[in-house]
Amino acid sequence: MLEEIKSTAAFLKNKIEAQPEIGIILGTGLGGLVGEIQIQERFSYSDIPNFPVSTVEGHSGHLIFGKLGNKQVVAMQGRFHFYEGYSMQEVVFPVRVMKMLGISHLFVSNASGGVNPDFKIGDLMIQSDHINLFPANPLTGPNLKELGPRFPDMSEPYDHALIAKAQDIAKQLGFQIQTGTYAGVSGPTLETPAEYFYIRTIGADAVGMSTVPEVIAARHMGIPCFAVSIITDLGVKGKIVEVTHEDVQRVAEEAEPKMTQLIIDLIGSM
């Protein structure tokens, strides 16, 4: 696997103009941030050696290199999920390639269900912590010492300084923002009422099917992370209704301009 990571990174290094400083992973319905990037190179996942291919609607499947504000970035327009049948190593493969390309920070976005009764549909939630409810961990198996230690510390999965900056930026922009804990589950089914209740009871504020594996892999490699969720539906007693993937996409797309501005300003402040 390490040789595949290095091979893919070498392929991309030979084709890009500048080393990326920041990696960005865009979730369901959240690909619009790409429109703000001064694109230098764009690759379809299918054209990148060893790369998986996204199979989910709302994940277009392109790796974008360019400038966002004053930073060189590499952005995944579409991510890979455990529920698509990929192994955890395949899910986090792009993050490891980004590290080999030279990124120093990782920004992640996702669409999630809110289980905090104070949340409403369309809210943004900065992730301050997470709970891993996936049935597997991307670090299971022989440890790759070149990437990180056998037992990586997870006392700060999301960078405290970036969280504080983002909260200040949201205040300056004049919109409310939530902060909370994200529970990562395998999916692809949405949660039952009892599962929503359980997830809230163990301390989460939102639940989704991504982000946690990528952040674990990034922290293993010493990369500071920032993640933001758009609350697209509610798993709160009395507010649970039937939800489709199209509903999730629609809400994510409506709330995306706020998220995009937050990330642009946050990157600009670094």
N, C-alpha and C positions, 0 to 999 in steps of 0.2 A: 504493500500500500504506500509506503514512504517513497518508493521509486516512482509510483504513478503520480503522487503529489508533485514530486520534483520535476517529472517529465511534463506535466501539464503547466506548471509554473514557467518552465523554460520555454515552452511553446508560446505562451502569452508574452513573456518578456521580449521575445524576438519580434513581436508585432506591435507593441505599444510604444508611445513616445516618451512617457514619463512614469516614474514609479508612483503608484497610488499611496496616499497617506492614510486614507480613511476607507474602510469597507462599509457598504450599506446593503442590507437585505430588506427588500420590499415585499410585504405580505399581500393577502387577497384584496384586490380592488385598489391597491395602494401604489400602483406603478406610475402615477402621474408625476412624482418627484423627478422622474427622468427628464421630463420636459423642461426642468430648470437647470439641467446639466449641460454645459458646453461640451458636447460629445466629440471625442477625438477618435474613438474606435468602438465598434459594436460587433459582438459575436453572438451568433445563435448557439445555444448550448449544444446542439447536435453537431456543430463544427469544431467543438473543443475536445481534444483527446481526453478520454477517461471520464468526461463529465456525464452525470445523469441527465435526463430530460424531463422537465416538469409536465405532468399530465392533467393538472387541475385548471378548470376555467378560472380566469382572473389572474393567472400566472403566465405571462407571455413567453418567458424562456430566453432572455437575452442577458449577456454580461456586457455592461457599459463602462467604458473608461472615458474620463474627461475631467473638467473642472466644475466645482460647485463652490461659488463664492471665491475664496482665495486658496482653496485646497484641491489637490488632485485626489479623485475618488475612483473607486471601482464599485459599481452597483449591480446587484442581482435583481433583475426585473422578473420576479418569479422565483420561488424557492422549492425545495424538495421536502416531502413529508414522509414520516414513518408509515402512515396509513396507505401510501401509494405502493407499498411493498418493498421500498428501499430499506437496506440495512442502516443502522445508525451511522456506520462509517461512511456510507454513501451520502446520507443526509448532511453530514458535516464536512464532506470532502471539499466543497468550495471555500469554506472558512479557512481550512488548512492551506489551500492554494493561495488565498489572499495573504496569509501570513508570509508565505514564501515570496510573494510579490512585494512585501515590505510594509503592509499596513501597520499603523500604530494604534488605531482605535476601530471598534466595530459598532455601527448603528443598526438597530433592528426594529422593524415595525410589524404589526400584526393586527388582525381583526379578532376580537374575543367577545365572550359572553360575560356580562357583569353579574356577579353574585352579591356584591355589596348593595344593600337596600338604598344607599344614598346616591347610587349611580343612576344615570339616565342614558337612554340610547343617544349615540352621537358624542358622548363624552370622550375626551382623551385621558388616558391613564399612563403616567410615567411608571415604569416598573422599578420598584425599589428592592424587590426580592422575588424569588420564585420557589415553587414546590414541584419537584420532579415526580410525576405520577406515570411516566412512561414505563413500559415493562422492560426496557433496556436502557443502557447507558452507552454513549459513544466512546467511552474510555475502557469498556470491557475488553478483555483480551490482553495480549502482551503489550506492555507500555513502550511507546516510541520515545526514547529518552531525548532524541533530537527535537521533539516537539514540546515536551514538558515532563514534570515529575510523575511518579507512580500515583501519589496521593495529593492532588492539587488542592490548595486551600480555596474554600468557597465562602469565606466570611464577608466578601464584598463582591458579589456577582455582578452588580451594576455600580458603576463609578459614582461615588458620593459627590464629587466635585461637579461632574456633568449634570447630575440630578439637580443640585442646587442652582446651577446656571440656568437650566431649563425652566425651573420654577420661576426664577426672576424674569426670564424672557417672556414667559406666558403672561405674567403680571403686567409687563410693559406693553405687550400686544393687546391687553385688555380682555383676554378670555380665560374662563375658569379651566383649571386642569386638576385632575385627580392624581393621587400617588398611591400605589398599592402593590400587593403581591399577586403574581400570576401563577396559576396552576397549569402545568403542561400535561396534557393527556394524549393518548394515542389516536382517538377517533377511529373511523370517520363518522360514527354516529354522534349527533349532538346529545347532550346529557339528559337523563331523566330527572324529574323533580327531586327524587331522593338523592341522586348524584349531585345535583346543584346544592342541595342542603348539606351534604357531606363535605363538598369542596369549600363551602363557606365556613362550616364548623371547624375545619382544620386550619383555617386562617387565611384563605385566599380571598381576593377581591374580584378577580376575573379568571376566566378559564379559556384555554385555547389549545390548538393542536400543533404548535410549532415553538420556535424561539429557544426553549430550554436546551435542546441538544446543541444548537449552534453556540449558545453562550457558554455551556460547559466546555466545548472544544476550544473556544476562544480564551477562556480563563486558564485552561490547561496550558496554553501557549503564552500566557502573560499579557493578553490583549485586554485593555479596559473596554467595558461595554456600556452602551446606553440603549434602552429599549422603550418603545411607546406603543400602547395598544389603543385601538379605536373600539369603543364598546358598541357592538352592532346589534346586540339583543340582550335580554335580561333573564337571568335564572333566579329570580326572586319570587317567593310565594305570592300568588295573586297577580303576578305580572308575566307569568310564563305562557307564551302562545306558540303556535306552530310556526317554525322558522324554516325558510328554504335558503339554499346557497345564494340564490339571486337576491334575497332580502339582505343577506350579509354584504354582498358586493355593493348593493345600492347605498346602504348606510355608510359603508367605508368610503365610497367615492364622494358622497356628500360632505363628509367630515374631513376628507383628505387635505383640502387647502390649508386648514389650521395646522395639521401635522407637518405639511410641507414647509410652511413658514417657520414653525418651531425648529425643525431640523436645519433649515438654511441658516437661521440666526444663530443657532447653537454652534454649528460648524464655523460660522464666521467669527465667533467669539473665542475660538481656540487659538 
